[in-house]
Amino acid sequence: MPDTQLNALVAHYLAAHAPQALHPFLAASDTPAPDPANPPTPDLLTLITDARAAELAAQLQNTHLAPKEDTRALLAEHLPPTDTLSVVHRTIDYVSDNNLTAVAVADLPRRSFDTTTAEYATQRARSIVVGGADRAIRVVDWASGEVIQMLQFKAPVLCLAVHPTNTRYIVSGGMDGTLTLSDVVTHMPVQTFSGAKFVVRVAFSPDGKWLAAASYDKSVNVYEAVGPAHYRATGDADADAWIHALDDGDDADAAADPGLRYALRHRVETTGNPEALLFHSTWLMYTQRGSAVLHYLDLASGEERVKSFNPNPLDNHVSFAVLDLALHPSGRLVAGITGDHAGPGAERVLIYGAEPEETERLACLWTRSEPDAFVLPRLAFLPSGRGIVTTSASGELTLLSLQGEVRSKLKVHGARPGVAGTSDVVRDLALNDLGEGGWEIVSVGYDRTIKLTLGRM
């Protein structure tokens, strides 16, 4: 579209929706004043709406959703032979002198001031966020492996999560029972909730509206957002004037704190220590020690439903605990990894339909890894949904197909000779989608390193 035609569209739009900005635009672009009696057809708003609709249609066309009655079809999808844990292709060392406890991968904002141009600029760069026993969260540049930021806390960091829609916000749980919402742009905490004992799991809902925390004071707390995660124009020309003055390379969501805050909405007292948290649709799913059921907490009402992890839904026998949960990319399946078993090689992954009424066990995948009473295994679906990666106390990552094949096992982490306090334990993992079907595993452990394990280029 020629610039003159585009400028005319913008001028008509401003005349109708933001008249205070019309005259500055006309002067800056040397565009004639629009004639309200002859609006363009289609106008700018229609063109943008149509473009967004076309983009959404393209995304939906590439999205595979299994019908409700056909969840087994997802389990029949084979893992391509190119997907395998081939090699630890990068090690990021010297991040901390203490054990690393949690990891996430996200594109985090980095706002800087250029003294040459006297302008602010914001970029979002792939980052690895790690928590540690040294009471700190570090932001590591994925490309260079350099630590570019550190957030300090009063107790060891046990878990963390990055906000799904505005990655300037990170939530973390501490050994002192504290839940903290931090801002990586200002490098400061913005909200803190105090508790009695270890906060072992935290999670955001996919839209960021809800935040959940599981603590070893035998509670699951659910918080609702009471402030926006993104900048919103007020409609007041004076109040919004600063947004028009932003430098070209800057970002409103980074230039000012949008004001995201949370308020407690539900508190659930559990009979055992809670372990896994997972948001799905209108539910928060969670598990706890000493229980063979998956709990579903309704986010609106606070009412609960449960379903058994045992093959027979009426069987209340407890012989294991589900210590981590993962949702299939389709949203149709949930996988849980077990612990607290007796006997060799007894760790396994159980797969069910994601809805509370879907009580049939669809698959049981044996990891061929030894359970450890003091280590919490983790798992994650591949971006394609056709495989699952699990961690172990022996330093290995395991790649499983959904048909139960142990595609590969790879020793990734290991105790350092002569370094006290190190061990083989893989503490946490995150999937990094490399695009075009490629992926890698980013893991941390008690050898104090970050390992990047290639799955497929």
C-alpha positions as CSV (number, residue, x, y, z in Angstrom):
1,M,0.0,0.0,0.0
2,P,1.5,3.4,-0.9
3,D,2.4,5.7,1.9
4,T,-0.1,8.4,0.9
5,Q,-3.0,5.9,1.0
6,L,-1.8,4.5,4.3
7,N,-1.5,8.0,5.8
8,A,-5.0,8.9,4.6
9,L,-6.4,5.8,6.4
10,V,-4.6,6.7,9.6
11,A,-5.8,10.3,9.3
12,H,-9.5,9.2,9.0
13,Y,-9.0,6.8,11.9
14,L,-7.5,9.5,14.2
15,A,-10.3,11.9,13.2
16,A,-12.9,9.4,14.5
17,H,-11.1,7.9,17.4
18,A,-8.3,10.2,18.6
19,P,-8.9,13.7,17.4
20,Q,-6.3,15.2,19.8
21,A,-3.6,13.3,17.8
22,L,-4.9,14.2,14.4
23,H,-3.2,17.6,13.8
24,P,0.3,16.5,15.0
25,F,0.0,13.5,12.6
26,L,-1.1,15.7,9.7
27,A,1.8,18.0,10.3
28,A,4.4,15.3,10.7
29,S,3.3,13.3,7.6
30,D,2.3,16.2,5.3
31,T,-1.1,14.6,4.8
32,P,-4.3,16.5,3.8
33,A,-7.0,16.8,6.4
34,P,-9.6,14.0,6.0
35,D,-13.1,14.6,4.8
36,P,-15.5,13.0,7.3
37,A,-18.2,12.9,4.7
38,N,-16.1,10.6,2.5
39,P,-14.6,7.9,4.7
40,P,-12.4,5.2,3.1
41,T,-13.8,1.8,2.4
42,P,-12.6,-0.3,4.0
43,D,-11.3,1.9,6.9
44,L,-8.2,1.2,8.9
45,L,-10.0,-0.5,11.8
46,T,-11.6,-2.9,9.3
47,L,-8.3,-3.7,7.6
48,I,-6.6,-4.4,11.0
49,T,-9.6,-6.6,12.2
50,D,-9.5,-8.5,8.9
51,A,-5.7,-9.0,9.2
52,R,-6.0,-10.3,12.7
53,A,-8.9,-12.6,11.7
54,A,-6.7,-14.0,8.9
55,E,-3.8,-14.5,11.2
56,L,-6.1,-16.3,13.8
57,A,-7.5,-18.5,11.0
58,A,-4.0,-19.5,9.9
59,Q,-3.1,-20.4,13.5
60,L,-6.3,-22.5,13.9
61,Q,-5.6,-24.3,10.6
62,N,-2.2,-25.4,12.0
63,T,-3.6,-26.4,15.4
64,H,-4.5,-30.0,16.0
65,L,-7.3,-30.6,18.5
66,A,-8.5,-34.1,19.2
67,P,-12.3,-34.6,19.5
68,K,-13.4,-35.3,23.1
69,E,-14.1,-38.9,22.3
70,D,-10.8,-39.5,20.5
71,T,-8.1,-38.8,23.1
72,R,-6.6,-42.1,22.3
73,A,-5.7,-40.9,18.9
74,L,-3.3,-38.5,20.5
75,L,-1.6,-41.5,22.2
76,A,-1.2,-43.2,18.9
77,E,0.8,-40.4,17.3
78,H,4.4,-41.7,16.9
79,L,7.5,-39.9,18.0
80,P,9.6,-39.2,14.9
81,P,13.0,-41.0,14.9
82,T,14.7,-37.6,14.7
83,D,13.5,-36.9,18.3
84,T,16.1,-38.2,20.7
85,L,18.3,-37.0,23.5
86,S,21.5,-36.9,21.5
87,V,24.0,-34.8,23.3
88,V,24.5,-32.1,25.9
89,H,25.5,-29.5,23.4
90,R,26.0,-26.7,25.9
91,T,26.9,-26.3,29.6
92,I,26.5,-23.0,31.4
93,D,28.8,-23.1,34.4
94,Y,29.8,-20.8,37.2
95,V,26.3,-19.4,37.6
96,S,26.3,-20.1,41.3
97,D,28.4,-21.7,44.0
98,N,25.3,-23.4,45.3
99,N,22.8,-25.9,44.0
100,L,20.3,-24.8,41.4
101,T,16.7,-25.6,42.2
102,A,14.4,-24.2,39.5
103,V,14.4,-23.2,35.9
104,A,12.2,-21.5,33.2
105,V,12.9,-20.3,29.7
106,A,11.1,-17.2,28.3
107,D,11.7,-14.0,26.3
108,L,12.3,-11.4,28.9
109,P,12.3,-7.6,28.4
110,R,15.5,-5.7,28.6
111,R,15.2,-2.0,28.7
112,S,18.3,0.2,28.2
113,F,19.2,3.9,27.7
114,D,21.4,4.8,24.7
115,T,23.6,7.8,25.8
116,T,24.4,8.5,22.1
117,T,20.8,8.9,20.9
118,A,19.4,9.8,24.4
119,E,16.7,7.3,23.8
120,Y,15.3,4.2,25.7
121,A,15.0,0.9,23.9
122,T,13.3,-2.3,24.9
123,Q,14.2,-5.7,23.5
124,R,12.8,-9.1,24.4
125,A,15.5,-11.8,24.4
126,R,15.5,-15.5,25.1
127,S,16.5,-16.0,28.7
128,I,17.0,-18.8,31.2
129,V,15.7,-18.0,34.6
130,V,17.2,-20.1,37.4
131,G,16.6,-20.1,41.2
132,G,19.1,-21.3,43.7
133,A,19.9,-22.4,47.2
134,D,21.9,-19.2,47.6
135,R,18.7,-17.2,47.9
136,A,18.8,-15.7,44.4
137,I,17.2,-15.8,41.0
138,R,19.5,-15.2,38.1
139,V,18.5,-14.2,34.5
140,V,21.0,-15.8,32.1
141,D,21.2,-14.8,28.4
142,W,20.4,-17.9,26.4
143,A,22.7,-17.0,23.5
144,S,25.8,-16.1,25.5
145,G,25.3,-17.9,28.8
146,E,26.1,-14.7,30.7
147,V,24.3,-13.8,33.9
148,I,22.7,-10.4,33.1
149,Q,20.6,-9.9,36.2
150,M,20.2,-11.2,39.8
151,L,17.3,-10.8,42.2
152,Q,18.1,-11.4,45.9
153,F,15.8,-13.0,48.5
154,K,15.9,-13.8,52.2
155,A,15.7,-17.6,51.8
156,P,16.6,-20.3,49.2
157,V,14.4,-20.2,46.1
158,L,12.6,-23.5,45.6
159,C,10.4,-22.7,42.6
160,L,9.6,-20.0,40.1
161,A,7.4,-19.2,37.1
162,V,7.3,-16.5,34.5
163,H,4.1,-14.6,33.7
164,P,2.7,-15.9,30.4
165,T,1.7,-12.6,28.8
166,N,4.0,-10.0,30.3
167,T,7.4,-11.6,31.1
168,R,8.6,-8.6,33.1
169,Y,6.9,-10.4,36.1
170,I,8.4,-13.5,37.8
171,V,6.9,-15.3,40.8
172,S,9.0,-17.4,43.1
173,G,8.5,-19.5,46.2
174,G,11.0,-19.6,49.1
175,M,12.1,-21.9,51.8
176,D,10.9,-19.4,54.4
177,G,7.3,-19.7,53.1
178,T,7.4,-16.4,51.2
179,L,5.7,-16.0,47.8
180,T,7.2,-13.1,45.8
181,L,6.1,-11.3,42.6
182,S,9.2,-9.6,41.1
183,D,9.8,-7.2,38.3
184,V,12.8,-7.9,36.0
185,V,12.7,-4.4,34.5
186,T,13.0,-2.5,37.9
187,H,14.9,-5.5,39.5
188,M,12.6,-5.2,42.5
189,P,9.9,-7.2,44.3
190,V,6.4,-5.7,43.7
191,Q,4.3,-7.9,46.0
192,T,5.0,-10.4,48.8
193,F,2.8,-13.0,50.6
194,S,4.2,-14.5,53.8
195,G,3.6,-18.1,54.8
196,A,4.6,-20.6,57.4
197,K,6.7,-23.2,55.5
198,F,8.3,-24.1,52.2
199,V,6.6,-22.8,49.0
200,V,7.4,-25.7,46.7
201,R,5.4,-25.0,43.6
202,V,4.1,-21.9,41.9
203,A,2.1,-21.5,38.6
204,F,0.3,-18.9,36.5
205,S,-2.8,-19.7,34.6
206,P,-2.3,-19.4,30.8
207,D,-3.9,-15.9,30.7
208,G,-2.1,-14.8,33.9
209,K,-5.4,-14.0,35.7
210,W,-4.7,-16.6,38.4
211,L,-1.6,-17.5,40.4
212,A,-1.3,-20.6,42.6
213,A,1.2,-21.6,45.3
214,A,1.6,-24.9,47.1
215,S,3.3,-24.9,50.5
216,Y,4.4,-27.5,52.9
217,D,2.3,-25.9,55.6
218,K,-0.3,-28.1,53.9
219,S,-2.0,-25.4,51.9
220,V,-2.8,-24.5,48.3
221,N,-3.4,-20.8,47.8
222,V,-5.0,-19.3,44.7
223,Y,-4.7,-15.6,43.9
224,E,-6.6,-13.5,41.4
225,A,-5.1,-10.6,39.5
226,V,-6.5,-7.2,40.7
227,G,-4.4,-5.1,38.4
228,P,-3.6,-5.2,34.7
229,A,-0.6,-7.1,33.3
230,H,-0.4,-4.7,30.4
231,Y,-0.6,-1.0,29.9
232,R,-4.1,0.3,29.2
233,A,-4.9,3.7,27.8
234,T,-7.1,5.6,30.1
235,G,-8.8,7.7,27.4
236,D,-7.7,10.9,29.1
237,A,-5.5,12.8,26.7
238,D,-3.4,14.3,29.4
239,A,-3.0,11.0,31.3
240,D,-2.0,9.2,28.1
241,A,0.3,11.8,26.8
242,W,3.4,10.0,27.9
243,I,2.6,7.0,25.7
244,H,2.8,9.2,22.6
245,A,6.2,10.5,23.7
246,L,7.7,7.0,23.9
247,D,10.9,6.5,22.0
248,D,10.5,4.5,18.8
249,G,12.4,1.5,20.2
250,D,10.7,1.5,23.6
251,D,7.7,-0.5,24.9
252,A,4.9,0.8,27.1
253,D,4.7,-2.4,29.1
254,A,8.4,-2.0,30.0
255,A,8.5,1.8,30.4
256,A,6.0,1.8,33.2
257,D,4.7,-0.9,35.6
258,P,1.2,-1.7,34.4
259,G,0.2,-2.4,38.0
260,L,-0.2,-6.2,38.1
261,R,-1.0,-7.3,41.6
262,Y,-2.8,-10.3,43.1
263,A,-5.3,-10.9,45.9
264,L,-6.0,-14.2,47.7
265,R,-9.3,-15.8,46.5
266,H,-9.1,-19.4,47.7
267,R,-7.2,-21.2,50.4
268,V,-7.3,-25.0,50.5
269,E,-6.1,-26.9,53.6
270,T,-4.6,-30.3,52.4
271,T,-4.2,-33.4,54.5
272,G,-0.7,-34.1,53.1
273,N,2.0,-31.9,51.6
274,P,0.8,-30.6,48.2
275,E,3.2,-31.3,45.3
276,A,2.0,-30.6,41.8
277,L,0.0,-27.6,40.4
278,L,-1.5,-27.3,36.9
279,F,-4.0,-24.8,35.5
280,H,-6.5,-26.1,32.9
281,S,-9.6,-24.3,31.6
282,T,-11.6,-23.3,34.7
283,W,-9.7,-25.6,37.0
284,L,-6.6,-25.7,39.1
285,M,-5.4,-29.3,39.4
286,Y,-3.2,-30.3,42.3
287,T,-1.9,-33.4,44.0
288,Q,-0.7,-34.2,47.5
289,R,1.3,-36.8,49.4
290,G,-0.7,-39.7,51.0
291,S,-3.4,-39.4,48.4
292,A,-4.2,-41.3,45.2
293,V,-6.5,-38.7,43.7
294,L,-6.2,-35.7,41.4
295,H,-7.9,-32.6,42.8
296,Y,-9.8,-30.1,40.7
297,L,-10.5,-26.7,42.2
298,D,-13.1,-24.6,40.4
299,L,-11.5,-21.2,40.1
300,A,-14.8,-19.3,40.2
301,S,-16.6,-21.1,43.1
302,G,-13.8,-22.7,45.0
303,E,-15.6,-26.1,44.9
304,E,-13.6,-29.3,44.4
305,R,-13.9,-32.4,42.4
306,V,-11.5,-35.4,42.4
307,K,-10.6,-38.5,40.4
308,S,-8.5,-41.4,41.3
309,F,-5.1,-42.2,39.9
310,N,-5.7,-45.9,40.5
311,P,-6.9,-48.1,37.6
312,N,-10.2,-48.6,39.3
313,P,-11.8,-45.2,40.2
314,L,-13.4,-46.8,43.3
315,D,-10.0,-48.0,44.6
316,N,-8.8,-45.7,47.5
317,H,-5.6,-47.6,48.1
318,V,-2.5,-45.3,48.3
319,S,0.7,-46.9,47.0
320,F,2.4,-43.9,45.3
321,A,2.2,-40.1,45.0
322,V,2.0,-38.0,41.8
323,L,4.7,-35.5,42.2
324,D,4.5,-33.5,39.0
325,L,1.8,-32.8,36.3
326,A,2.1,-31.7,32.6
327,L,-0.6,-30.8,30.2
328,H,-0.5,-32.0,26.6
329,P,-0.2,-29.2,24.0
330,S,-3.8,-30.0,22.8
331,G,-5.1,-29.5,26.3
332,R,-6.8,-32.9,26.1
333,L,-4.4,-35.0,28.2
334,V,-2.7,-34.7,31.5
335,A,0.3,-36.7,32.6
336,G,1.6,-37.2,36.1
337,I,4.9,-38.7,37.2
338,T,4.9,-40.9,40.3
339,G,7.1,-41.4,43.3
340,D,7.2,-43.0,46.7
341,H,7.2,-46.5,45.2
342,A,8.7,-49.7,46.6
343,G,10.7,-51.8,44.3
344,P,13.3,-51.3,41.5
345,G,12.5,-49.3,38.3
346,A,9.0,-48.5,39.6
347,E,8.8,-44.8,38.6
348,R,6.2,-44.3,35.9
349,V,4.1,-41.7,34.0
350,L,0.3,-42.0,34.1
351,I,-1.9,-40.4,31.4
352,Y,-5.5,-39.4,31.7
353,G,-8.0,-37.2,29.9
354,A,-7.7,-33.7,31.3
355,E,-11.3,-33.2,32.4
356,P,-12.4,-34.3,35.8
357,E,-15.0,-36.7,34.5
358,E,-12.4,-38.5,32.3
359,T,-11.4,-41.1,34.9
360,E,-10.1,-43.9,32.6
361,R,-6.3,-44.4,32.8
362,L,-5.2,-44.2,29.2
363,A,-1.6,-45.1,29.5
364,C,1.1,-46.1,32.0
365,L,4.7,-45.4,30.8
366,W,7.6,-46.9,32.7
367,T,10.6,-44.6,32.9
368,R,13.0,-47.4,33.9
369,S,14.4,-44.9,36.5
370,E,14.7,-45.6,40.2
371,P,12.5,-43.5,42.5
372,D,14.1,-41.6,45.4
373,A,12.2,-40.7,48.5
374,F,14.1,-37.4,48.7
375,V,14.0,-36.3,45.1
376,L,11.0,-34.8,43.2
377,P,10.9,-36.0,39.6
378,R,9.8,-33.6,36.9
379,L,8.3,-34.1,33.4
380,A,7.3,-32.1,30.3
381,F,5.6,-32.8,27.0
382,L,7.5,-32.1,23.8
383,P,6.2,-29.2,21.8
384,S,4.7,-31.7,19.3
385,G,3.0,-33.6,22.2
386,R,4.4,-36.9,20.9
387,G,6.8,-37.5,23.7
388,I,7.6,-36.8,27.3
389,V,10.9,-36.0,29.0
390,T,11.4,-36.9,32.7
391,T,14.2,-36.2,35.2
392,S,15.8,-38.5,37.7
393,A,17.9,-38.6,40.9
394,S,20.7,-40.4,38.9
395,G,21.5,-37.4,36.6
396,E,19.7,-38.8,33.6
397,L,17.0,-37.4,31.4
398,T,14.6,-39.9,29.8
399,L,12.6,-39.4,26.6
400,L,9.5,-41.5,26.3
401,S,7.1,-42.0,23.4
402,L,3.4,-42.0,24.2
403,Q,3.4,-45.7,23.4
404,G,5.8,-46.5,26.2
405,E,9.1,-46.7,24.3
406,V,12.1,-45.5,26.2
407,R,13.5,-43.7,23.2
408,S,16.7,-42.5,25.0
409,K,18.4,-42.0,28.3
410,L,21.2,-39.6,28.7
411,K,23.4,-38.8,31.7
412,V,23.3,-35.0,31.9
413,H,24.2,-34.0,35.5
414,G,26.7,-35.5,37.9
415,A,28.4,-34.9,41.2
416,R,31.6,-33.0,41.0
417,P,34.6,-34.8,42.5
418,G,35.9,-33.0,45.5
419,V,33.1,-30.5,45.6
420,A,31.1,-30.9,48.8
421,G,27.3,-30.8,48.5
422,T,27.1,-31.7,44.8
423,S,25.2,-34.7,43.5
424,D,23.7,-36.3,40.4
425,V,20.2,-35.0,41.0
426,V,18.4,-33.3,38.2
427,R,16.3,-30.8,40.0
428,D,14.1,-29.2,37.3
429,L,13.7,-28.9,33.5
430,A,12.2,-26.6,30.9
431,L,11.5,-27.2,27.2
432,N,12.9,-24.7,24.8
433,D,11.1,-24.6,21.5
434,L,13.7,-23.9,18.8
435,G,11.2,-23.5,16.0
436,E,10.5,-25.6,12.9
437,G,10.1,-28.7,15.0
438,G,13.3,-28.3,16.9
439,W,13.6,-28.4,20.7
440,E,16.1,-28.7,23.5
441,I,15.9,-29.5,27.3
442,V,17.2,-26.9,29.7
443,S,17.9,-28.5,33.0
444,V,19.4,-27.6,36.4
445,G,20.7,-29.8,39.2
446,Y,22.8,-30.3,42.2
447,D,26.0,-30.1,40.2
448,R,25.4,-26.3,40.0
449,T,25.3,-26.2,36.2
450,I,22.7,-25.4,33.5
451,K,22.7,-28.1,30.8
452,L,21.2,-27.6,27.4
453,T,20.4,-31.0,25.9
454,L,19.6,-31.2,22.2
455,G,16.5,-33.1,21.2
456,R,16.1,-32.0,17.6
457,M,17.6,-29.2,15.5
